[in-house]
Amino acid sequence: MRSVLVTGGNRGIGLAIARSLAARGDRVAVTHRSGEPPEGLLGVRCDVTDEKSVEEAFARVEEVQGPVDIAVANAGITNDGLALAMSDEDFGRVINTNLMGAFRVARRAAARMATARWGRLLFVASTVGMAGSPGQANYAASKSALIGLARSMAWELGRRNVTVNVLAPGLIETDMITHVSDKRRAELIRETALRRVGTAEEVARVADFLTSDASSFMTGAVIPVGGGHGMGH
Ligand SMILES: NC(=O)c1ccc[n+]([C@@H]2O[C@H](COP(=O)([O-])OP(=O)(O)OC[C@H]3O[C@@H](n4cnc5c(N)ncnc54)[C@H](OP(=O)(O)O)[C@@H]3O)[C@@H](O)[C@H]2O)c1
């Protein structure tokens, strides 16, 4: 029975991953910033933009369910706009959450995994990080940077039997895409070989594999779960 922490696991893709790992018997904690955590999972308050908050969340998880064996850095935001008109602040906010937030979590988790000589770090990126997307320069940059981060950590931690992989979802039905216009949604579906939006559960099934013993010889991999969106990159 592994100890798991999923950031942004209170809803959307993170929640589906948390539920899937809990169903296979892991002890699963999810971060939430406000409100109540989902039933049946350990909720820990955490804002990934704040190092102290990340530290406190890990301390709480360790206290209740033991050191984290599997960390899923899933928390993410969008803040769309054309690059030419994007302020440093709008660009930086997305980088600070999606990239630096994931880094803060991975760094904190990796120390213990290295000592334990077993660990699974999983970063939730996006097919947009590979394909690019108009209006999402900040988001795409944050997601493609996760690949370099993951592969560097894969080199650093490989000897310690810690795997570090990237899961790159395509268009998935969650709160995140509610603000996508019908026109853009139709465009994205046309760019998806399977011609539909995916579900959080379809992403969770792959996360399940990438955080299990079944993927023991995979590290530094980028696995798209996007119905073919962005394939070939
Ligand atoms: N949906 C898609 O089409 C799609 C496609 C590709 C990749 N992704 C990626 O998948 C991941 C999950 O997205 P989703 O679709 O499930 O979106 P979502 O429903 O909007 O959920 C985002 C999650 O991230 C959390 N979060 C945001 N900022 C945070 C912060 N500073 N500290 C801690 N938690 C924070 C949110 O917590 P609160 O509830 O507190 O806001 C929420 O749990 C993201 O990294 C996203 O970029 C999504």
The ligand as an SDF file (V2000), in Angstrom:
LIG
                    3D

 48 52  0  0  0  0  0  0  0  0999 V2000
   -8.7950   19.7590  -18.9900 N   0  0  0  0  0  0  0  0  0  0  0  0
   -7.9650   19.7210  -20.0000 C   0  0  0  0  0  0  0  0  0  0  0  0
   -8.3750   19.7570  -21.1720 O   0  0  0  0  0  0  0  0  0  0  0  0
   -6.4920   19.5820  -19.7610 C   0  0  0  0  0  0  0  0  0  0  0  0
   -5.6960   19.2840  -20.8630 C   0  0  0  0  0  0  0  0  0  0  0  0
   -4.3420   19.1420  -20.6930 C   0  0  0  0  0  0  0  0  0  0  0  0
   -3.7670   19.2850  -19.4400 C   0  0  0  0  0  0  0  0  0  0  0  0
   -4.5580   19.5850  -18.3830 N   0  0  0  0  0  0  0  0  0  0  0  0
   -3.8770   19.7380  -17.0980 C   0  0  0  0  0  0  0  0  0  0  0  0
   -4.4220   18.8470  -16.1500 O   0  0  0  0  0  0  0  0  0  0  0  0
   -4.2670   19.3900  -14.8410 C   0  0  0  0  0  0  0  0  0  0  0  0
   -5.6170   19.3570  -14.1410 C   0  0  0  0  0  0  0  0  0  0  0  0
   -6.5080   20.1760  -14.8690 O   0  0  0  0  0  0  0  0  0  0  0  0
   -8.0970   20.0230  -14.8420 P   0  0  0  0  0  0  0  0  0  0  0  0
   -8.5410   19.9830  -16.2510 O   0  0  0  0  0  0  0  0  0  0  0  0
   -8.4860   18.9660  -13.9070 O   0  0  0  0  0  0  0  0  0  0  0  0
   -8.4440   21.4850  -14.3280 O   0  0  0  0  0  0  0  0  0  0  0  0
   -9.3680   22.0180  -13.1440 P   0  0  0  0  0  0  0  0  0  0  0  0
  -10.6180   21.2140  -13.0770 O   0  0  0  0  0  0  0  0  0  0  0  0
   -9.4310   23.4800  -13.4060 O   0  0  0  0  0  0  0  0  0  0  0  0
   -8.5220   21.7110  -11.8340 O   0  0  0  0  0  0  0  0  0  0  0  0
   -7.3310   22.3910  -11.5720 C   0  0  0  0  0  0  0  0  0  0  0  0
   -6.8260   21.9330  -10.2270 C   0  0  0  0  0  0  0  0  0  0  0  0
   -5.5810   22.6040   -9.9510 O   0  0  0  0  0  0  0  0  0  0  0  0
   -5.6760   23.1710   -8.6600 C   0  0  0  0  0  0  0  0  0  0  0  0
   -4.8370   24.3590   -8.5340 N   0  0  0  0  0  0  0  0  0  0  0  0
   -4.7570   25.4210   -9.3460 C   0  0  0  0  0  0  0  0  0  0  0  0
   -3.8680   26.3100   -8.8620 N   0  0  0  0  0  0  0  0  0  0  0  0
   -3.3820   25.7850   -7.7110 C   0  0  0  0  0  0  0  0  0  0  0  0
   -2.4440   26.2200   -6.7420 C   0  0  0  0  0  0  0  0  0  0  0  0
   -1.8080   27.4010   -6.8470 N   0  0  0  0  0  0  0  0  0  0  0  0
   -2.1870   25.4270   -5.6910 N   0  0  0  0  0  0  0  0  0  0  0  0
   -2.8080   24.2360   -5.5510 C   0  0  0  0  0  0  0  0  0  0  0  0
   -3.7210   23.7690   -6.4190 N   0  0  0  0  0  0  0  0  0  0  0  0
   -4.0010   24.5450   -7.4870 C   0  0  0  0  0  0  0  0  0  0  0  0
   -7.1510   23.5230   -8.4970 C   0  0  0  0  0  0  0  0  0  0  0  0
   -7.4370   23.7020   -7.1250 O   0  0  0  0  0  0  0  0  0  0  0  0
   -8.6660   24.6400   -6.6330 P   0  0  0  0  0  0  0  0  0  0  0  0
   -9.8920   23.7720   -6.6340 O   0  0  0  0  0  0  0  0  0  0  0  0
   -8.2380   25.0710   -5.2910 O   0  0  0  0  0  0  0  0  0  0  0  0
   -8.7670   25.7720   -7.6330 O   0  0  0  0  0  0  0  0  0  0  0  0
   -7.7940   22.2860   -9.1050 C   0  0  0  0  0  0  0  0  0  0  0  0
   -7.8300   21.2350   -8.1830 O   0  0  0  0  0  0  0  0  0  0  0  0
   -3.7180   20.8010  -15.0300 C   0  0  0  0  0  0  0  0  0  0  0  0
   -2.3440   20.8020  -14.8180 O   0  0  0  0  0  0  0  0  0  0  0  0
   -4.0420   21.1120  -16.4730 C   0  0  0  0  0  0  0  0  0  0  0  0
   -3.1550   22.0370  -17.0210 O   0  0  0  0  0  0  0  0  0  0  0  0
   -5.9090   19.7350  -18.4990 C   0  0  0  0  0  0  0  0  0  0  0  0
  1  2  1  0
  2  3  2  0
  2  4  1  0
  4  5  1  0
  4 48  2  0
  5  6  2  0
  6  7  1  0
  7  8  2  0
  8  9  1  0
  8 48  1  0
  9 10  1  0
  9 46  1  0
 10 11  1  0
 11 12  1  0
 11 44  1  0
 12 13  1  0
 13 14  1  0
 14 15  2  0
 14 16  1  0
 14 17  1  0
 17 18  1  0
 18 19  2  0
 18 20  1  0
 18 21  1  0
 21 22  1  0
 22 23  1  0
 23 24  1  0
 23 42  1  0
 24 25  1  0
 25 26  1  0
 25 36  1  0
 26 27  1  0
 26 35  1  0
 27 28  2  0
 28 29  1  0
 29 30  1  0
 29 35  2  0
 30 31  1  0
 30 32  2  0
 32 33  1  0
 33 34  2  0
 34 35  1  0
 36 37  1  0
 36 42  1  0
 37 38  1  0
 38 39  2  0
 38 40  1  0
 38 41  1  0
 42 43  1  0
 44 45  1  0
 44 46  1  0
 46 47  1  0
M  CHG  2   8   1  16  -1
M  END
$$$$
